[in-house]
Amino acid sequence: MQKMVVGLGNPGAKYVGTRHNVGFDVLDLLYSKFGSPSPKITADGKSCSVDVGGTKLLLAWPLTYMNNSGRFVQPIVQFFKLEKTIDLLIICDDLSLPLGKIRIRPQGSAGGQKGLADILQRLGDQQVPRLRIGIDPTPPNWDTADYVLSKFRSEERSTIDLAVQSAADAVVAWCERDLQYCMNKFNK
């Protein structure tokens, strides 16, 4: 069975550790646990296949910058003939969730997350499962773009590290079971 998990973020050293890059963080953790071959890198992204409980899982990092993530995702979905509602999971940050809270949903709007919005638009469907990781709402006197591109404060790091680990665990459970099981177990 082939599945794909897409972690959203921005490429480049200056974005490492930022709120917008938690999707990349989850994929990096999964790769460190399951990966062996080096990811294949193209102009639009990098990817590699790993085995998770008998499921062939494609880890996919779009390198197109957040707002153009669909440019990398859509051709892969078509190439592998993935069933969007079963074989695809998008991981992204969420401003509307408290820091570290995870929410898994089978469908819905992008909720203001521009990378997810681009993927949904290019796939022509909102019925795409997603795992959102809370990064807290934009604080007063902050521009939202500046906030999502800011690094986590040291006192937030342990909370977000636990959330990234839980999200990686949820991906493993999704591979071994299904989305409904993940929602029941990880949506707390």
VOFIVO-572405 format. One record per residue (C-alpha): residue number from 1; x, y, z; residue in one letter; chain. Coordinates in Angstrom, 2 decimals. Example, Ala and Ser with C-alpha at 12.3 -4.5 7.8 and 13.67 -1.06 7.14 Angstrom:
% residues 2
@nr=1	px=12.30	py=-4.50	pz=7.80	rest=A	kette=A
@nr=2	px=13.67	py=-1.06	pz=7.14	rest=S	kette=A
***
This chain:
% residues 188
@nr=1	px=0.00	py=0.00	pz=0.00	rest=M	kette=A
@nr=2	px=1.30	py=3.48	pz=-0.91	rest=Q	kette=A
@nr=3	px=0.54	py=6.55	pz=1.22	rest=K	kette=A
@nr=4	px=2.00	py=10.04	pz=1.25	rest=M	kette=A
@nr=5	px=2.47	py=12.46	pz=4.11	rest=V	kette=A
@nr=6	px=3.28	py=16.06	pz=3.22	rest=V	kette=A
@nr=7	px=4.88	py=18.33	pz=5.80	rest=G	kette=A
@nr=8	px=4.51	py=22.03	pz=5.10	rest=L	kette=A
@nr=9	px=7.21	py=24.60	pz=5.70	rest=G	kette=A
@nr=10	px=9.65	py=26.93	pz=4.01	rest=N	kette=A
@nr=11	px=13.08	py=25.90	pz=2.69	rest=P	kette=A
@nr=12	px=16.31	py=27.39	pz=3.94	rest=G	kette=A
@nr=13	px=18.26	py=27.71	pz=7.17	rest=A	kette=A
@nr=14	px=16.58	py=30.97	pz=8.19	rest=K	kette=A
@nr=15	px=13.21	py=29.15	pz=8.54	rest=Y	kette=A
@nr=16	px=14.44	py=26.21	pz=10.61	rest=V	kette=A
@nr=17	px=12.72	py=26.20	pz=13.99	rest=G	kette=A
@nr=18	px=9.97	py=28.63	pz=12.96	rest=T	kette=A
@nr=19	px=6.28	py=28.19	pz=13.68	rest=R	kette=A
@nr=20	px=5.46	py=27.77	pz=9.99	rest=H	kette=A
@nr=21	px=7.89	py=24.83	pz=9.70	rest=N	kette=A
@nr=22	px=6.34	py=22.35	pz=12.14	rest=V	kette=A
@nr=23	px=5.26	py=20.20	pz=9.19	rest=G	kette=A
@nr=24	px=8.90	py=19.88	pz=8.12	rest=F	kette=A
@nr=25	px=9.83	py=19.09	pz=11.74	rest=D	kette=A
@nr=26	px=7.44	py=16.13	pz=11.82	rest=V	kette=A
@nr=27	px=8.81	py=14.74	pz=8.55	rest=L	kette=A
@nr=28	px=12.40	py=15.21	pz=9.75	rest=D	kette=A
@nr=29	px=11.55	py=13.19	pz=12.87	rest=L	kette=A
@nr=30	px=9.89	py=10.44	pz=10.82	rest=L	kette=A
@nr=31	px=12.87	py=10.35	pz=8.48	rest=Y	kette=A
@nr=32	px=15.31	py=10.05	pz=11.40	rest=S	kette=A
@nr=33	px=13.29	py=7.09	pz=12.69	rest=K	kette=A
@nr=34	px=12.45	py=5.23	pz=9.45	rest=F	kette=A
@nr=35	px=14.63	py=6.64	pz=6.66	rest=G	kette=A
@nr=36	px=17.69	py=5.13	pz=5.14	rest=S	kette=A
@nr=37	px=18.12	py=6.37	pz=1.56	rest=P	kette=A
@nr=38	px=18.81	py=10.05	pz=1.10	rest=S	kette=A
@nr=39	px=15.76	py=12.01	pz=-0.02	rest=P	kette=A
@nr=40	px=15.44	py=12.69	pz=-3.74	rest=K	kette=A
@nr=41	px=15.63	py=16.45	pz=-4.32	rest=I	kette=A
@nr=42	px=14.00	py=18.27	pz=-7.24	rest=T	kette=A
@nr=43	px=13.42	py=21.96	pz=-7.92	rest=A	kette=A
@nr=44	px=10.03	py=21.84	pz=-6.19	rest=D	kette=A
@nr=45	px=10.68	py=19.52	pz=-3.26	rest=G	kette=A
@nr=46	px=12.33	py=16.54	pz=-1.70	rest=K	kette=A
@nr=47	px=10.92	py=13.11	pz=-0.98	rest=S	kette=A
@nr=48	px=11.80	py=9.60	pz=0.07	rest=C	kette=A
@nr=49	px=9.94	py=6.36	pz=0.71	rest=S	kette=A
@nr=50	px=10.10	py=4.59	pz=4.05	rest=V	kette=A
@nr=51	px=8.41	py=1.47	pz=5.37	rest=D	kette=A
@nr=52	px=6.04	py=2.04	pz=8.29	rest=V	kette=A
@nr=53	px=4.36	py=-1.11	pz=9.56	rest=G	kette=A
@nr=54	px=4.18	py=-2.64	pz=6.09	rest=G	kette=A
@nr=55	px=2.95	py=0.56	pz=4.47	rest=T	kette=A
@nr=56	px=5.14	py=2.26	pz=1.87	rest=K	kette=A
@nr=57	px=5.06	py=5.89	pz=3.04	rest=L	kette=A
@nr=58	px=6.31	py=8.70	pz=0.86	rest=L	kette=A
@nr=59	px=7.63	py=11.58	pz=2.98	rest=L	kette=A
@nr=60	px=7.25	py=14.80	pz=0.97	rest=A	kette=A
@nr=61	px=8.71	py=18.22	pz=1.78	rest=W	kette=A
@nr=62	px=7.59	py=20.93	pz=-0.69	rest=P	kette=A
@nr=63	px=10.49	py=23.35	pz=-1.29	rest=L	kette=A
@nr=64	px=8.37	py=25.85	pz=-3.21	rest=T	kette=A
@nr=65	px=7.79	py=28.07	pz=-0.16	rest=Y	kette=A
@nr=66	px=4.58	py=27.69	pz=1.76	rest=M	kette=A
@nr=67	px=2.13	py=29.47	pz=-0.54	rest=N	kette=A
@nr=68	px=2.99	py=27.28	pz=-3.55	rest=N	kette=A
@nr=69	px=3.05	py=23.87	pz=-1.84	rest=S	kette=A
@nr=70	px=0.47	py=22.42	pz=-4.23	rest=G	kette=A
@nr=71	px=2.86	py=22.83	pz=-7.15	rest=R	kette=A
@nr=72	px=4.91	py=19.95	pz=-5.68	rest=F	kette=A
@nr=73	px=2.07	py=17.87	pz=-4.20	rest=V	kette=A
@nr=74	px=-0.42	py=17.71	pz=-7.07	rest=Q	kette=A
@nr=75	px=1.84	py=15.98	pz=-9.64	rest=P	kette=A
@nr=76	px=2.87	py=13.32	pz=-7.08	rest=I	kette=A
@nr=77	px=-0.74	py=12.59	pz=-6.15	rest=V	kette=A
@nr=78	px=-1.52	py=12.14	pz=-9.86	rest=Q	kette=A
@nr=79	px=1.60	py=10.08	pz=-10.60	rest=F	kette=A
@nr=80	px=0.95	py=7.57	pz=-7.80	rest=F	kette=A
@nr=81	px=-2.84	py=7.69	pz=-8.36	rest=K	kette=A
@nr=82	px=-3.33	py=8.33	pz=-4.65	rest=L	kette=A
@nr=83	px=-6.85	py=8.35	pz=-3.26	rest=E	kette=A
@nr=84	px=-6.90	py=11.81	pz=-1.66	rest=K	kette=A
@nr=85	px=-9.28	py=10.87	pz=1.14	rest=T	kette=A
@nr=86	px=-7.35	py=7.73	pz=2.17	rest=I	kette=A
@nr=87	px=-3.73	py=7.87	pz=0.99	rest=D	kette=A
@nr=88	px=-2.78	py=11.52	pz=1.61	rest=L	kette=A
@nr=89	px=-2.15	py=13.44	pz=4.84	rest=L	kette=A
@nr=90	px=-1.04	py=17.07	pz=5.06	rest=I	kette=A
@nr=91	px=0.75	py=18.35	pz=8.19	rest=I	kette=A
@nr=92	px=0.73	py=22.08	pz=8.87	rest=C	kette=A
@nr=93	px=0.73	py=24.76	pz=11.55	rest=D	kette=A
@nr=94	px=-2.51	py=26.31	pz=12.83	rest=D	kette=A
@nr=95	px=-2.89	py=29.76	pz=14.35	rest=L	kette=A
@nr=96	px=-6.33	py=28.99	pz=15.76	rest=S	kette=A
@nr=97	px=-5.15	py=26.12	pz=17.96	rest=L	kette=A
@nr=98	px=-3.37	py=26.48	pz=21.30	rest=P	kette=A
@nr=99	px=0.36	py=25.81	pz=21.25	rest=L	kette=A
@nr=100	px=1.05	py=22.09	pz=20.89	rest=G	kette=A
@nr=101	px=-2.55	py=20.97	pz=20.38	rest=K	kette=A
@nr=102	px=-3.02	py=18.50	pz=17.52	rest=I	kette=A
@nr=103	px=-6.18	py=18.27	pz=15.45	rest=R	kette=A
@nr=104	px=-6.71	py=15.68	pz=12.73	rest=I	kette=A
@nr=105	px=-9.59	py=16.11	pz=10.31	rest=R	kette=A
@nr=106	px=-10.65	py=14.24	pz=7.16	rest=P	kette=A
@nr=107	px=-11.65	py=17.39	pz=5.25	rest=Q	kette=A
@nr=108	px=-12.56	py=21.05	pz=5.49	rest=G	kette=A
@nr=109	px=-11.40	py=24.47	pz=4.48	rest=S	kette=A
@nr=110	px=-7.81	py=25.63	pz=4.68	rest=A	kette=A
@nr=111	px=-8.70	py=27.84	pz=7.64	rest=G	kette=A
@nr=112	px=-6.33	py=30.57	pz=6.49	rest=G	kette=A
@nr=113	px=-3.31	py=28.25	pz=6.09	rest=Q	kette=A
@nr=114	px=-2.02	py=29.31	pz=2.67	rest=K	kette=A
@nr=115	px=0.08	py=26.23	pz=1.95	rest=G	kette=A
@nr=116	px=-2.89	py=23.97	pz=2.64	rest=L	kette=A
@nr=117	px=-5.11	py=26.30	pz=0.60	rest=A	kette=A
@nr=118	px=-2.80	py=25.98	pz=-2.41	rest=D	kette=A
@nr=119	px=-2.80	py=22.18	pz=-2.17	rest=I	kette=A
@nr=120	px=-6.60	py=22.02	pz=-1.90	rest=L	kette=A
@nr=121	px=-6.99	py=24.42	pz=-4.83	rest=Q	kette=A
@nr=122	px=-4.60	py=22.49	pz=-7.08	rest=R	kette=A
@nr=123	px=-6.18	py=19.14	pz=-6.14	rest=L	kette=A
@nr=124	px=-9.64	py=20.63	pz=-6.69	rest=G	kette=A
@nr=125	px=-10.94	py=19.10	pz=-3.47	rest=D	kette=A
@nr=126	px=-11.35	py=20.00	pz=0.20	rest=Q	kette=A
@nr=127	px=-11.72	py=16.34	pz=1.19	rest=Q	kette=A
@nr=128	px=-8.04	py=15.96	pz=1.96	rest=V	kette=A
@nr=129	px=-7.03	py=14.76	pz=5.45	rest=P	kette=A
@nr=130	px=-4.88	py=17.09	pz=7.47	rest=R	kette=A
@nr=131	px=-3.08	py=17.12	pz=10.80	rest=L	kette=A
@nr=132	px=-2.78	py=20.58	pz=12.27	rest=R	kette=A
@nr=133	px=-0.38	py=21.56	pz=15.02	rest=I	kette=A
@nr=134	px=-1.30	py=24.56	pz=17.15	rest=G	kette=A
@nr=135	px=1.15	py=27.44	pz=17.28	rest=I	kette=A
@nr=136	px=-1.10	py=29.87	pz=19.23	rest=D	kette=A
@nr=137	px=-2.90	py=32.89	pz=17.76	rest=P	kette=A
@nr=138	px=-0.95	py=35.91	pz=16.58	rest=T	kette=A
@nr=139	px=-0.18	py=38.06	pz=19.65	rest=P	kette=A
@nr=140	px=-1.39	py=41.67	pz=19.80	rest=P	kette=A
@nr=141	px=0.85	py=44.15	pz=17.96	rest=N	kette=A
@nr=142	px=2.31	py=41.39	pz=15.75	rest=W	kette=A
@nr=143	px=1.89	py=41.03	pz=12.00	rest=D	kette=A
@nr=144	px=0.67	py=37.47	pz=11.29	rest=T	kette=A
@nr=145	px=3.33	py=36.88	pz=8.61	rest=A	kette=A
@nr=146	px=6.07	py=37.91	pz=11.03	rest=D	kette=A
@nr=147	px=4.61	py=35.73	pz=13.77	rest=Y	kette=A
@nr=148	px=4.41	py=32.50	pz=11.75	rest=V	kette=A
@nr=149	px=7.97	py=33.07	pz=10.54	rest=L	kette=A
@nr=150	px=9.25	py=33.63	pz=14.08	rest=S	kette=A
@nr=151	px=11.09	py=30.96	pz=16.03	rest=K	kette=A
@nr=152	px=9.56	py=29.31	pz=19.06	rest=F	kette=A
@nr=153	px=10.61	py=30.90	pz=22.34	rest=R	kette=A
@nr=154	px=12.73	py=28.70	pz=24.62	rest=S	kette=A
@nr=155	px=9.83	py=28.26	pz=27.07	rest=E	kette=A
@nr=156	px=7.63	py=26.96	pz=24.18	rest=E	kette=A
@nr=157	px=10.17	py=24.48	pz=22.86	rest=R	kette=A
@nr=158	px=9.30	py=21.51	pz=25.08	rest=S	kette=A
@nr=159	px=5.59	py=21.88	pz=24.27	rest=T	kette=A
@nr=160	px=6.18	py=22.00	pz=20.53	rest=I	kette=A
@nr=161	px=8.69	py=19.14	pz=20.66	rest=D	kette=A
@nr=162	px=6.05	py=16.97	pz=22.36	rest=L	kette=A
@nr=163	px=3.51	py=18.00	pz=19.71	rest=A	kette=A
@nr=164	px=5.90	py=17.11	pz=16.89	rest=V	kette=A
@nr=165	px=6.50	py=13.70	pz=18.51	rest=Q	kette=A
@nr=166	px=2.73	py=13.15	pz=18.90	rest=S	kette=A
@nr=167	px=2.17	py=14.15	pz=15.28	rest=A	kette=A
@nr=168	px=4.84	py=11.66	pz=14.15	rest=A	kette=A
@nr=169	px=3.16	py=8.99	pz=16.30	rest=D	kette=A
@nr=170	px=-0.16	py=9.88	pz=14.66	rest=A	kette=A
@nr=171	px=1.34	py=9.39	pz=11.19	rest=V	kette=A
@nr=172	px=2.59	py=5.94	pz=12.22	rest=V	kette=A
@nr=173	px=-0.87	py=5.08	pz=13.59	rest=A	kette=A
@nr=174	px=-2.44	py=6.34	pz=10.32	rest=W	kette=A
@nr=175	px=-0.16	py=3.98	pz=8.37	rest=C	kette=A
@nr=176	px=-0.89	py=1.03	pz=10.63	rest=E	kette=A
@nr=177	px=-4.61	py=1.69	pz=11.15	rest=R	kette=A
@nr=178	px=-6.67	py=4.51	pz=9.58	rest=D	kette=A
@nr=179	px=-7.62	py=8.16	pz=9.94	rest=L	kette=A
@nr=180	px=-10.63	py=7.51	pz=12.21	rest=Q	kette=A
@nr=181	px=-8.40	py=5.66	pz=14.67	rest=Y	kette=A
@nr=182	px=-5.95	py=8.60	pz=14.65	rest=C	kette=A
@nr=183	px=-8.73	py=11.11	pz=15.26	rest=M	kette=A
@nr=184	px=-10.01	py=9.09	pz=18.23	rest=N	kette=A
@nr=185	px=-6.54	py=8.67	pz=19.71	rest=K	kette=A
@nr=186	px=-4.86	py=12.03	pz=19.04	rest=F	kette=A
@nr=187	px=-7.65	py=14.65	pz=18.97	rest=N	kette=A
@nr=188	px=-7.73	py=15.49	pz=22.66	rest=K	kette=A
***
